[in-house]
Each structure stands twice: as structure tokens, then as C-alpha cells.
């Protein structure tokens, strides 16, 4: 079965946290997946949350299966992306 693909969604939304948590639960029968995102953004988010999630850029979906057990496979979107969630109401 090919891996699932997850798009990043809103860069300042909760999608990154959900994907990181899903990868951390990969031993609980989570099917292999890869993320389309900025690898550095998702790595920085994992560090900010204090979660040990190694991120490995891949260039083709087929690579995700070989990487998934050891690292979160990420297909780079091609541009650096920095977005932080808003703090409180404005």
C-alpha cells in the first residue's frame, strides 16, 4: 500500500502538531505517511514542543516507506516558511 500524504494546511494552525503527534504514535498502527511542508518549519515546531521527532526531507513518495520508521518524511514545498500561532486574542 502506498503511504498517505498529508498537506501542511494553515501554517499557523494545529496541523503541524497533529502530524508530529501522529508520527510519535506510529507504533500504534498508524499507517505510513509523509508530509508536504517546509522541513525546517516542522523541525522547529517539534523542538518548540519538546518532542523528539527527527525530520528527513524526501523527494518522492516512494521514499517515505523506507524513512517512516526512523524519521518523519517531508517533501519540501520549495520555499522557507515561518509562521507562529497568534498568542491570545487581538
N, C-alpha and C positions, 0 to 999 in steps of 0.2 A: 504494500500500500504506500503511495507517495505521502510525504509529510504534508501537514496542514500549513497554510500560510496565514499569518496574522499581520495586518497593516497597523501602523502606529496610531491611527486616529488623531484626535486632537493632541498636539504635542504637550500642552499643559494639563491634559486630562489625566484620568486614572488608568488609562490603557497600559502604560509602561509598568505600573505597579502590578497590574493583573498578570501581564505576561511574565514578569520576573517571578511572581509567586507561583504561577503555573509551572515554570521551569524548575523551581525548587521542589515542586511536588511530582516531578517526572517519574519517580519510582512508584507512585500511586496510580499506575495505569493511565497516565496522561499520554496521549498519542504524540509521536514526534511532530514537532512544528518548527517553523523558522519565522523570524520577524523581518519585516521591511521597515527600516528605521536608520537613524544615524548611530552607528555602533558606539561612538564616544558618548552620545547623549544617554543611551541606555546604560552604559557602564557607569557614568557619573551618577545616574539615578540610583543604581544598585549600591554604590558607595555611600551616597547620602542616606539611604535607608539602613545601612549597616548590614546588607545582605551579601553573602559571598556568592556572586554569580559571575563566572568567567564568560566573557562575550567573545565570540570568534566570527569575524567577517567571512562570508561565503560569497561565491559569485554565481552559483547555480543551485536551484532547489535540490538537486540530487546530492549535493554535498552535505545537506542538513542531516541526513540519516547517519553519516559517519561521525558527525560532530556532536549531535544532540546529547549523548550520554555524559559528555565531559564539559560542554560549554553551550551557551545559548547561541545558536546560529543566527546571524543577522546579515541580510542583504543590504548593503549600504544604499541610501537614497541618492547619494552623489553630491550632497551639499551638507556642510556642517549645520546643525540645528541646535539652538539653545532656547529652551523655554522652561519657565518655572511656574508652578501653580500660584495663583493670586493668594496673598495672605490676608484673610479676613474680608469683610465687605468694604466696598468703596462707595 
